[in-house]
Amino acid sequence: MDATHRMVCQEDLFNPLSSMGVQVSFILVLSHFFHLVLKAFGQPGPIAQILAGMVLGPTGISNIRAIRDVFFQASAADYYEIFGFLSRIVFMFLIGLETDFPYIVRNLRVAGIVACGGAAVGSIFGIAVSFFLYQQFEEKGSKFGFFFIIMLILAYTASPIVIRLAAELKFATSDVGKLAISSALINEMACLALFNAIVALRSFRGFGRGIFCTLFITGVVVLNKYLASWFNKRNRNQKYLKNMEVFFLLSLVIAASVIIELETFNSIVCSFVLGVMFPKEGKTARTLLHKLTYSVHNFVLPIYFGYVGFQFDGNNLWKLSNVIIVAIMVLLSIGSKMSGTLAACNYLNIPLNEGVFLGFVLNLKGHADLLLIGGASKSLMSWSNPRAYNLLLISIVINTIISGPIVALLMRREYKLFSHTHTLLEHTDPNHELRALACAYGPRHLSGLFPLLSALSGGHTSHLSPFLLHLIELLHKRRTNLSYHELEQDELSDDEGYGGNDVLEIHCAIDAFISDTKIFMPLSKAVSSFPTLYEDVCNAAEDLRVSIVILPFHKHQRIDGKMESGKEGIRTTNQKILRHAPCSVGILVDRIQTGFLAFSHLLISDHVQHVATLFFGGSDDREALAWSRRMISHSRINLTVVRFVPLVTINDVEASAESSSSSDEGVLMALPSLRSSSSETDNAFLADFYDRHVSTGQAGYVEKQVKNGMETVKELRDIGDMYSLFIVGKGGRGHSTLTTGMSDWEECPELGTVGDLLASSDFNINGSVLVVQQHRHQKKDLIDD
């Protein structure tokens, strides 16, 4: 009898686990297969994963009795619930870590109005249809609980599906994509916070539990802050935390979520808040992102979304009444989201095509709403009729199945809406967020890149979103008979395979930059051979939708002040990026200067750095000036615009005075050189800069009158020791007498005539040089290399 009892217990323990393992494996394999197939038709991953679950579920092959007996076991429900709970905690914590919270704060009004528009109309429609559904479902539970759940279902947006959809379709970095993600997060957190609040306010005891949970989450947030700081200081020579330390942090998050669930509240908000408030600087957050991103995106989310489709039971749709109920819920959901979002967009003057796109994106469901109709709703009501649960679940899945492909279709039709538009700074508002991609081959290049990024931020953290791309040359493997311990230091590889010990120094430098400027900077790698490395940079610039790319010069300064050439592959990569980049490009010639008046000391010294922008005329010089005006508001930057103009003769002045008698005398008196034969575009741009910044005392303005290139060189030598950074355009000036003869000794044509002179070892100046090339659309046409 005892043996039989033990056998039954073992089978009861083994079968649910094994069936869940088989089910998860099938979902994972099918979801990846569907993803590969549907990706060719432009369909995103979450849709493919939900469809894979539907194929395995009661609507698909689970109709076969043998398969149904394996997949559907009464004792397996608890295991599925535990797996889903742990999955939700982990990926919501990761979403919180990845969320650009400062962006949401800056755009809280716009994102909040868009989120509330669809949610408000959805709530109204939900209340209206609840009377009909309550009678149709023949429910006997709480009317208030039923009405409240229907209202939340129609108002809700599943932010995890929106985020994965945005990542799959590559619109997450566009303006409308960031607005959609922010609105989805606000919508979901607001719906769940409202649900928790209703649960807390149902009784005095529930209110006390709500206060306890709020204080508890606050305490865990504070504890995480100190733990992250402590872990960052431990083992400074390690790139990442140890696995046990990561396990401890995740255990703390899971334990906090379990306590919230035990108090009958939903823990999704708790997990998200712990992720959002987790300190982003240092190796603690970097390790968590490194460890969680791959596993969550490739395993956890596909299984989770697949299980959403797995619960879809199409057998309930054989009755006409059930079809009508599902159709009503789907149409009301789409109608409420579209009408509410379009009304909000009309109020905010957002274009109609963007409003339609946002409406369908915010109609994506299939996360917390499944919990609201499932176990989480028990605190408000219990379903007396399983038909209600099944039909509501079907309507949620169909909503996402409809909205996902429509979003993909709209993306293909409205390509310009998501195209890379902010490709130059000349016509961009200086107060608009600047997205910059800085490239470095090693720690040496960061000493100049980081001060430049800090200067471009203007001292405002909201004005700059930088990204650092570590460029690593992919070397061909060499056969050797040497043992591992006999290899040279530069032949050794770290645990990640690429980057060597440079990665640790780069991480430390990034942590110091974030600590000094409070500007978060993500790091990514591009590993490729030099002939194709430029493609990785250009693709990263387009995917991140940056406005500028900053490259290091292929030469570096020696101790004696001379410039020494590095790898020739760096130079050819720079040349190819200049030809093919989808945005403006800057090449930084970093010079190691002595004393506090060195641009590389901008972050470590309180001394003011003097920066000069050299203006000769042309599109590249206008772009260089546009880069410079972003530095004006920096407290430790003193900017001076040095304009070089042809020497004006008496006859030129008289002729110029006659032709300008009907022009704006105020501007002409302020800028005498505008009477010269410069282009109207240059004159208009400089006049606007003068009125905005020079006349108000924010920047200086100096003119140098020269006859030819020789006098230009002489003037440049005279000011060579006055500034720690020179900014100049690469070219775009056409034939100019100001630079005549200067190209005779040109060594690096990719820097342009003036930039090459300033970067030359023979031209003895102390300041660093930034050479800027404005993006031209015709440059996107590939040129044979």
C-alpha positions in Angstrom: 0.0 0.0 0.0 2.8 2.4 0.9 4.7 1.5 -2.3 1.6 2.2 -4.4 1.1 5.5 -2.6 4.7 6.5 -3.2 4.4 5.6 -6.9 1.2 7.7 -7.3 2.9 10.7 -5.6 6.0 10.3 -7.9 3.8 10.2 -11.0 1.8 13.2 -9.7 5.1 15.1 -9.2 6.7 14.0 -12.5 3.9 14.3 -15.0 3.1 18.0 -14.5 6.7 19.0 -14.6 7.5 16.9 -17.6 4.4 18.1 -19.5 5.2 21.7 -18.7 8.8 21.1 -19.9 7.5 19.5 -23.2 5.0 22.3 -23.6 7.5 25.0 -23.1 10.0 23.4 -25.5 7.3 23.1 -28.2 6.2 26.7 -27.7 9.8 27.9 -27.9 10.6 25.9 -31.1 7.4 26.8 -32.8 7.6 30.5 -31.8 11.1 30.8 -33.3 9.9 28.9 -36.5 6.9 31.1 -36.9 9.1 34.1 -36.3 11.4 33.2 -39.1 8.5 32.5 -41.5 6.4 35.6 -40.6 9.5 37.9 -40.4 9.7 37.7 -44.2 6.2 39.2 -44.3 7.1 42.0 -41.9 5.3 40.5 -38.9 6.8 41.1 -35.5 8.0 38.4 -33.0 5.2 38.7 -30.4 2.5 38.0 -33.0 4.4 34.9 -34.2 4.8 33.7 -30.7 1.1 34.1 -29.9 0.2 32.2 -33.1 2.7 29.4 -32.1 0.8 29.0 -28.8 -2.5 29.0 -30.6 -1.3 26.1 -32.8 -0.3 24.1 -29.8 -3.4 25.0 -27.8 -6.9 23.7 -27.7 -7.7 25.3 -31.1 -4.8 23.4 -32.7 -3.0 20.1 -32.2 -4.2 19.8 -28.6 -7.5 18.6 -30.0 -5.7 15.3 -30.4 -6.5 13.3 -27.3 -3.0 11.9 -26.7 -1.4 15.4 -26.9 -4.2 16.9 -24.7 -3.6 14.3 -22.0 0.1 15.4 -21.9 -0.4 19.2 -22.1 -3.6 19.5 -20.0 -3.3 18.1 -16.5 -5.2 19.5 -13.5 -2.2 19.3 -11.2 0.0 21.3 -13.7 -1.9 24.5 -13.2 0.1 25.5 -10.2 3.4 25.0 -12.0 2.3 27.1 -14.9 1.2 29.9 -12.5 4.5 29.9 -10.7 6.4 30.0 -14.0 4.3 32.8 -15.3 4.7 34.7 -12.0 8.5 34.4 -12.1 8.6 35.4 -15.8 6.5 38.5 -15.1 8.8 39.6 -12.3 12.0 39.2 -14.3 10.9 40.8 -17.5 9.1 43.7 -15.8 12.2 44.4 -13.8 14.3 44.3 -17.0 11.8 46.7 -18.7 12.2 49.0 -15.7 16.0 48.9 -16.1 15.8 49.6 -19.8 13.2 52.4 -19.5 14.4 55.9 -20.3 12.8 57.5 -17.3 14.2 61.0 -17.8 12.5 61.0 -21.3 9.2 60.1 -19.8 9.5 62.8 -17.2 10.4 65.4 -19.8 7.4 64.3 -22.0 5.0 63.4 -19.2 2.3 65.8 -20.4 2.2 64.6 -24.0 2.6 60.9 -23.2 0.1 61.2 -20.3 -2.5 62.9 -22.5 -2.1 60.2 -25.2 -2.3 57.4 -22.7 -5.3 58.9 -20.9 -7.2 59.6 -24.1 -7.7 56.0 -25.1 -8.0 54.8 -21.6 -10.8 57.3 -20.7 -12.9 56.4 -23.8 -12.2 52.7 -23.2 -13.4 53.1 -19.6 -16.6 54.7 -20.7 -17.3 52.0 -23.3 -16.5 49.4 -20.7 -19.0 50.7 -18.3 -21.6 50.9 -21.0 -21.2 47.3 -22.3 -20.8 45.8 -18.8 -24.6 45.7 -18.2 -25.1 43.7 -21.4 -22.2 41.3 -20.6 -23.3 40.8 -17.0 -26.6 39.5 -18.2 -25.2 37.4 -21.1 -22.7 35.7 -18.9 -25.3 35.1 -16.2 -22.8 36.2 -13.6 -23.8 36.0 -9.9 -20.7 37.7 -8.4 -20.1 41.4 -7.5 -21.5 43.8 -10.1 -18.9 46.4 -9.1 -16.0 44.0 -9.5 -17.3 42.8 -12.9 -17.9 46.3 -14.2 -14.5 47.4 -13.0 -12.7 44.5 -14.7 -14.4 45.1 -18.0 -13.5 48.8 -17.8 -9.9 48.0 -17.2 -9.7 45.5 -20.0 -10.9 48.0 -22.6 -8.7 50.8 -21.1 -5.5 48.7 -20.8 -2.4 48.5 -23.0 0.2 45.8 -22.6 3.5 47.6 -22.5 5.7 44.5 -22.8 4.1 43.7 -26.2 4.4 47.3 -27.3 8.1 47.4 -26.3 8.9 44.1 -28.1 6.9 45.2 -31.1 8.8 48.4 -31.3 12.2 46.6 -31.0 11.3 44.0 -33.6 10.0 46.6 -36.1 12.8 49.1 -35.3 10.7 52.1 -34.5 11.6 52.3 -30.7 14.1 55.1 -31.3 11.8 57.2 -33.5 9.9 60.1 -32.0 6.5 58.4 -32.4 8.0 55.1 -31.1 9.3 56.7 -27.9 5.9 58.4 -27.4 4.1 55.1 -28.0 6.3 53.2 -25.4 6.0 56.0 -22.9 2.2 56.1 -23.3 1.9 52.3 -23.0 4.0 52.3 -19.8 1.9 55.1 -18.3 -1.3 53.4 -19.3 -0.3 50.0 -17.8 1.1 51.4 -14.6 -2.0 53.6 -14.1 -4.4 50.8 -14.7 -2.6 48.5 -12.3 -2.2 51.2 -9.7 -5.9 51.9 -9.9 -6.6 48.2 -9.5 -4.4 48.0 -6.4 -6.0 51.1 -5.0 -9.5 49.7 -5.3 -8.4 46.5 -3.6 -6.8 48.5 -0.8 -9.8 50.8 -0.3 -12.4 48.0 0.0 -11.7 47.7 3.7 -9.8 49.4 6.5 -7.6 46.4 6.7 -6.9 46.5 3.0 -6.0 50.2 3.3 -3.5 49.4 6.0 -2.0 46.7 3.8 -1.7 49.2 1.0 0.2 51.6 3.2 2.5 48.8 4.3 3.2 47.7 0.7 4.0 51.3 -0.4 6.5 51.7 2.5 7.9 48.3 1.9 8.6 49.0 -1.8 10.2 52.4 -0.9 12.4 50.6 1.6 13.5 48.0 -1.1 14.3 50.9 -3.5 16.5 52.5 -0.9 18.2 49.2 -0.1 18.9 48.6 -3.8 20.5 51.9 -4.1 23.0 51.1 -1.3 23.5 47.6 -2.5 24.3 48.7 -6.0 26.8 51.3 -4.7 28.4 48.7 -2.5 28.7 46.1 -5.3 30.1 48.7 -7.6 33.0 49.4 -5.2 33.7 45.7 -4.6 36.2 44.0 -6.9 37.0 47.0 -9.0 39.1 44.9 -11.4 36.1 42.9 -12.5 33.9 43.9 -15.4 30.7 42.3 -14.0 29.3 41.0 -10.8 29.7 37.4 -9.8 26.8 35.1 -10.4 26.0 34.7 -6.8 25.8 38.5 -6.4 23.4 38.7 -9.4 21.3 35.8 -7.8 21.1 37.7 -4.5 19.8 40.9 -6.2 17.2 39.0 -8.3 16.2 37.0 -5.2 15.6 40.3 -3.4 13.3 41.5 -6.3 11.4 38.2 -6.4 11.0 38.2 -2.6 9.6 41.7 -2.6 7.1 40.8 -5.3 6.1 37.7 -3.5 5.3 39.7 -0.4 3.2 42.1 -2.4 1.3 39.2 -3.9 0.7 37.7 -0.5 -0.9 41.0 0.5 -3.4 40.4 -2.4 -2.0 43.2 -4.6 -0.6 42.9 -8.1 3.2 42.8 -8.1 3.8 44.1 -11.7 4.0 47.7 -10.5 6.5 46.6 -7.8 8.8 44.9 -10.2 8.7 47.8 -12.7 9.4 50.4 -10.0 12.3 48.4 -8.6 13.8 48.3 -12.1 13.2 52.0 -12.9 14.6 53.2 -9.6 17.6 50.9 -9.7 20.8 53.0 -10.1 21.8 52.8 -13.7 25.5 53.7 -13.3 28.2 51.2 -12.5 28.7 47.5 -13.1 25.8 46.4 -11.0 23.1 47.6 -13.5 25.4 46.8 -16.4 25.7 43.2 -15.2 21.9 42.8 -14.7 21.3 44.1 -18.2 24.0 41.8 -19.6 22.7 38.7 -17.8 18.9 39.3 -18.3 18.6 40.8 -21.8 19.5 37.7 -23.8 17.6 35.2 -21.7 14.5 37.3 -21.4 14.3 38.3 -25.1 15.1 34.9 -26.5 13.5 32.5 -23.9 11.3 34.1 -21.3 9.2 36.4 -23.5 8.7 33.9 -26.4 7.4 31.3 -23.9 5.3 33.9 -22.1 3.7 35.2 -25.2 3.3 31.7 -26.6 1.4 30.7 -23.5 -0.9 33.6 -24.0 -1.9 32.1 -27.4 -1.9 28.6 -25.9 -4.8 29.6 -23.6 -6.9 30.6 -26.7 -9.7 28.1 -27.1 -11.5 28.6 -30.4 -14.0 25.8 -29.6 -15.9 28.5 -27.7 -16.6 30.3 -31.0 -19.0 27.7 -32.4 -21.9 29.5 -30.8 -23.2 32.6 -32.5 -23.8 34.4 -29.2 -20.2 33.9 -28.2 -19.0 35.2 -31.5 -21.2 38.3 -31.1 -19.8 38.9 -27.6 -16.2 38.6 -28.7 -16.9 40.8 -31.8 -18.4 43.5 -29.5 -15.4 43.4 -27.2 -12.9 43.6 -30.0 -14.7 46.4 -31.9 -15.2 48.4 -28.7 -11.5 48.0 -27.8 -10.3 49.2 -31.2 -12.9 51.9 -31.4 -12.2 53.3 -27.9 -8.4 53.3 -28.4 -8.7 54.9 -31.9 -11.2 57.6 -31.0 -9.6 58.5 -27.6 -6.0 58.5 -29.0 -7.1 60.6 -32.1 -8.9 63.1 -29.9 -5.8 63.4 -27.7 -3.5 63.8 -30.7 -5.8 66.4 -32.2 -5.6 68.3 -28.9 -1.8 68.1 -29.0 -1.5 68.9 -32.8 0.0 65.5 -33.6 -0.5 64.6 -37.3 -3.4 62.2 -38.2 -1.2 59.4 -39.5 0.8 59.4 -36.2 -2.5 59.4 -34.3 -3.8 56.3 -36.2 -0.5 54.5 -35.6 -0.5 55.3 -31.9 -4.1 54.1 -31.7 -3.4 50.7 -33.0 -0.2 50.4 -31.0 -2.0 51.2 -27.8 -4.6 48.6 -28.5 -2.1 45.8 -28.0 -3.1 43.6 -25.1 -2.1 40.3 -23.5 -0.3 40.9 -20.2 -1.8 42.2 -17.0 -5.3 42.0 -18.4 -5.0 38.2 -18.4 -4.3 38.5 -14.7 -7.3 40.8 -14.2 -9.6 38.2 -15.6 -7.7 35.4 -13.8 -6.5 34.9 -10.3 -5.9 38.6 -9.6 -9.6 39.3 -9.8 -10.5 37.0 -6.9 -10.0 39.9 -4.5 -12.8 41.7 -6.3 -15.0 38.9 -7.6 -14.9 35.2 -8.6 -16.2 34.0 -12.0 -19.3 31.9 -11.5 -19.3 31.0 -15.2 -16.0 29.9 -16.9 -17.6 31.0 -20.2 -17.0 34.6 -19.2 -13.3 34.0 -18.6 -12.8 32.1 -21.9 -14.6 34.7 -24.1 -12.7 37.7 -22.5 -9.4 35.9 -23.0 -10.3 35.2 -26.7 -11.1 38.9 -27.2 -7.8 39.9 -25.7 -5.8 37.6 -27.9 -7.8 38.6 -31.1 -7.2 42.3 -30.3 -3.4 41.7 -30.4 -3.5 39.4 -33.4 -5.4 42.2 -35.3 -3.4 45.2 -34.1 0.1 43.7 -34.5 -0.1 43.2 -38.3 -1.9 46.5 -38.8 1.0 48.3 -37.0 3.5 46.5 -39.3 1.4 47.4 -42.4 1.3 51.1 -41.3 5.0 51.1 -40.8 5.6 50.0 -44.4 3.1 52.5 -45.8 4.2 55.4 -43.6 7.9 54.9 -44.1 8.7 58.6 -43.9 7.1 58.7 -40.5 9.8 56.4 -39.1 12.7 57.4 -41.3 15.9 58.9 -40.0 15.0 62.6 -40.2 17.3 64.5 -37.7 20.4 64.0 -39.9 21.9 67.5 -39.5 21.9 70.2 -36.8 21.8 73.3 -39.0 18.0 73.3 -39.1 17.4 71.7 -35.7 16.3 73.6 -32.6 19.3 73.8 -30.2 16.9 72.9 -27.3 15.8 69.7 -29.1 17.3 66.4 -27.8 20.6 65.6 -29.5 21.3 61.9 -30.1 25.0 61.4 -30.6 27.0 58.2 -31.4 30.6 58.4 -30.2 33.1 55.8 -31.5 36.3 54.7 -29.8 38.8 52.0 -30.5 40.2 52.0 -27.0 40.4 54.0 -23.7 42.9 56.4 -25.2 40.1 58.0 -27.4 37.8 58.6 -24.4 39.9 61.5 -22.9 38.7 63.7 -25.8 35.3 62.2 -26.6 33.8 62.6 -23.1 34.6 66.3 -22.7 33.2 66.9 -26.2 30.0 65.2 -25.3 29.7 67.1 -22.1 30.2 70.3 -24.0 27.5 69.4 -26.6 25.1 68.8 -23.7 25.4 72.5 -22.8 25.4 71.5 -19.2 21.8 70.2 -19.5 21.3 66.4 -19.1 18.0 66.6 -21.1 19.7 68.0 -24.2 21.9 65.0 -25.0 21.4 61.2 -25.4 24.9 59.8 -26.2 25.7 56.3 -27.2 29.2 54.8 -27.1 30.3 52.3 -29.8 33.4 50.3 -29.0 35.0 49.5 -32.4 37.0 46.2 -32.3 39.0 44.9 -35.2 38.3 41.3 -36.0 41.6 39.6 -36.4 42.2 36.5 -38.4 43.1 33.5 -36.2 46.8 32.6 -36.2 48.0 29.1 -35.8 50.6 28.8 -33.2 52.4 26.0 -31.3 52.7 28.2 -28.2 50.9 27.3 -25.0 48.3 29.7 -23.5 50.8 31.0 -20.9 53.4 31.7 -23.6 51.2 34.0 -25.6 51.8 37.8 -25.6 49.5 40.0 -23.6 47.8 41.4 -26.6 47.1 37.9 -27.9 45.2 36.9 -24.8 41.4 37.1 -24.8 39.1 37.8 -21.9 35.9 35.9 -21.0 33.9 37.8 -23.6 36.2 37.0 -26.5 36.6 40.5 -27.8 37.8 43.8 -26.4 40.5 42.5 -24.0 41.3 44.5 -21.0 40.2 47.7 -22.8 36.6 46.9 -21.9 37.3 47.2 -18.2 38.9 50.6 -18.6 36.1 51.8 -20.9 33.5 50.7 -18.3 35.4 52.6 -15.6 35.5 55.7 -17.8 31.8 55.5 -18.6 31.0 55.2 -14.9 33.1 58.3 -14.1 31.4 60.2 -17.0 27.9 59.3 -15.7 28.9 60.2 -12.2 30.2 63.6 -13.3 27.6 64.6 -15.8 24.5 62.6 -14.7 24.1 61.7 -18.4 23.5 58.0 -19.0 25.5 56.4 -21.8 24.8 52.9 -23.1 27.8 50.9 -24.4 27.7 48.5 -27.4 30.4 46.7 -29.4 31.0 46.5 -33.1 33.4 43.6 -34.0 34.4 43.4 -37.6 37.4 43.6 -39.9 38.4 47.1 -41.1 37.0 46.7 -44.6 33.5 46.3 -43.3 33.6 48.1 -39.9 32.1 51.3 -41.4 28.9 49.3 -42.2 28.5 48.6 -38.5 28.9 52.2 -37.6 26.5 53.4 -40.3 23.9 50.8 -39.3 24.2 51.7 -35.7 23.7 55.4 -36.5 20.6 54.6 -38.5 19.1 52.2 -36.0 19.7 54.6 -33.1 18.6 57.6 -35.2 21.4 59.8 -34.1 22.1 63.2 -35.6 25.8 63.1 -35.3 28.6 60.6 -35.3 31.9 61.4 -33.6 35.0 59.5 -34.8 38.6 59.5 -33.4 41.4 60.7 -35.6 43.7 57.9 -36.8 46.8 59.8 -35.4 47.6 60.3 -31.8 49.9 62.7 -30.1 53.3 61.6 -28.8 55.0 63.0 -25.7 57.1 65.4 -27.8 53.9 66.8 -29.3 54.3 65.2 -32.8 51.3 63.4 -34.3 52.0 59.7 -34.9 49.9 57.5 -37.2 48.1 54.6 -35.8 46.5 51.8 -37.8 45.8 52.6 -41.4 42.5 50.7 -41.1 41.2 53.4 -38.7 41.8 56.1 -41.4 40.1 54.1 -44.2 37.2 53.4 -41.9 36.8 57.1 -41.2 36.9 57.9 -44.9 34.2 55.3 -45.6 32.0 56.6 -42.8 32.3 60.2 -44.1 31.0 58.9 -47.5 28.2 56.6 -46.3 27.1 58.0 -42.9 23.3 58.7 -42.6 24.0 61.9 -40.6 26.6 64.6 -39.9 30.0 63.4 -38.9 32.8 64.9 -36.7 36.4 63.7 -36.5 38.1 64.7 -33.3 41.9 65.3 -33.3 42.7 65.0 -29.6 45.8 66.8 -28.4 47.3 66.2 -24.9 47.7 69.6 -23.5 49.4 70.7 -20.3 47.9 72.8 -17.5 44.3 73.4 -16.7 43.5 75.2 -20.0 43.2 71.9 -21.8 39.9 70.8 -23.3 40.4 67.2 -22.0 40.2 68.8 -18.4 36.7 70.1 -18.9 35.2 67.4 -16.7 37.9 67.5 -14.0 38.6 71.2 -13.7 36.5 74.3 -12.9 38.6 76.5 -15.3 36.8 77.9 -18.3 37.8 76.4 -21.7 38.1 78.7 -24.7 36.6 77.3 -27.9 36.9 78.8 -31.3 34.6 78.1 -34.3 36.3 79.0 -37.6 33.9 80.1 -40.2 34.9 80.4 -43.9 31.5 79.8 -45.4 29.7 76.8 -46.8 27.4 74.0 -45.5 30.0 72.3 -43.4 31.0 75.5 -41.6 27.3 76.2 -40.9 27.0 72.7 -39.5 30.1 73.3 -37.3 28.5 76.5 -36.0 25.3 74.6 -35.3 27.4 72.1 -33.2 29.1 75.0 -31.4 25.9 76.8 -30.4 24.9 73.8 -28.3 28.0 74.4 -26.2 27.1 78.0 -25.4 25.0 77.3 -22.3 27.8 75.2 -20.8 29.1 77.0 -17.7 32.7 76.2 -18.4 32.7 76.9 -22.2 33.6 80.3 -23.6 32.8 80.2 -27.4 34.2 82.6 -29.9 33.2 82.6 -33.6 36.1 83.6 -35.8 35.0 84.5 -39.3 37.4 84.8 -42.2 36.4 87.2 -44.9 38.1 88.5 -48.0 39.9 91.8 -47.6 37.4 94.5 -48.6 38.7 97.3 -50.9 37.3 100.9 -51.0 35.5 100.1 -54.3 33.9 97.0 -52.8 32.6 98.9 -49.8 31.0 101.6 -52.0 29.4 99.0 -54.3 28.2 97.0 -51.3 26.8 100.0 -49.6 24.7 100.9 -52.7 23.3 97.3 -53.0 22.4 97.1 -49.3 20.6 100.4 -48.9 17.2 98.6 -48.8 18.3 95.8 -46.5 18.2 95.4 -42.7 20.5 98.2 -41.5 20.6 96.9 -37.9 22.0 93.6 -38.9 24.4 95.1 -41.4 25.8 97.6 -38.8 26.4 94.7 -36.4 28.0 92.5 -39.1 29.9 94.6 -41.6 31.1 91.5 -43.4 27.5 90.6 -44.5 27.9 93.3 -47.1 30.4 91.1 -48.9 29.8 88.6 -51.6 29.2 85.6 -49.2 26.2 83.3 -49.9 22.8 84.4 -48.7 22.5 81.2 -46.7 25.7 81.9 -44.8 24.7 85.5 -44.1 21.2 84.5 -42.9 22.6 81.8 -40.6 25.3 84.0 -39.1 22.9 86.9 -38.7 20.5 84.7 -36.7 23.4 83.4 -34.6 24.6 86.9 -33.9 21.2 88.1 -32.8 20.6 85.1 -30.6 23.9 84.7 -28.9 26.5 87.4 -29.7 24.3 90.4 -29.1 23.2 88.9 -25.8 26.8 88.3 -24.6 26.6 84.5 -24.7 29.3 84.2 -27.4 32.1 86.3 -28.9 32.5 87.2 -32.6 35.7 88.2 -34.4 36.4 88.9 -38.0 39.7 88.3 -39.8 40.2 89.9 -43.2 42.6 88.1 -45.4 43.6 88.2 -49.1 44.6 84.6 -49.7 45.6 81.3 -48.1 48.9 82.5 -46.9 47.4 85.2 -44.8 44.8 82.8 -43.5 47.6 80.5 -42.3 49.3 83.5 -40.6 46.1 84.4 -38.8 45.6 80.8 -37.7 49.1 80.7 -36.2 48.4 83.9 -34.3 45.3 82.4 -32.5 46.8 78.9 -32.2 47.6 79.2 -28.5 44.5 81.1 -27.5 42.0 78.2 -27.6 41.8 74.7 -26.3 39.4 73.5 -29.1 39.0 74.5 -32.7 35.8 73.6 -34.5 35.8 73.9 -38.3 33.8 72.5 -41.2 35.5 70.0 -43.6 34.7 71.8 -46.8 31.6 72.6 -48.8 33.0 76.1 -49.6 33.6 75.6 -53.3 36.5 77.6 -54.7 37.5 80.2 -52.1 40.3 82.7 -52.2 40.5 82.4 -48.4 42.1 78.9 -48.7 43.9 79.3 -52.0 47.2 77.4 -51.9 46.6 75.8 -48.6 45.9 72.4 -50.1 49.4 72.2 -51.7 50.7 70.4 -48.6 47.5 68.5 -47.7 48.2 65.2 -45.9 44.7 64.1 -44.8 42.1 65.1 -47.3 39.3 63.6 -45.1 39.8 66.6 -42.7 39.5 69.2 -45.4 41.9 72.0 -46.2 41.7 73.9 -42.9 41.2 70.8 -40.7 44.3 69.1 -42.2 46.4 72.2 -41.5 45.3 72.4 -37.9 45.9 68.7 -37.3 49.3 68.7 -38.8 52.4 68.3 -36.6 54.2 71.0 -38.6 51.4 73.5 -37.6 52.3 73.9 -34.0 49.2 74.6 -32.0 48.1 73.3 -28.6 44.3 72.9 -29.1 42.4 69.9 -30.1 40.5 70.1 -33.4 37.0 69.0 -34.4 36.3 68.7 -38.1 32.6 68.6 -39.0 31.0 67.4 -42.2 27.3 68.1 -42.8 25.1 65.2 -44.0 24.2 65.4 -47.6 21.4 63.2 -49.0 23.3 62.4 -52.1 26.1 60.9 -50.0 23.8 58.0 -49.2 24.5 56.7 -52.7 27.2 54.1 -52.4 30.6 55.0 -53.9 33.0 52.4 -55.0 35.6 52.1 -52.3 
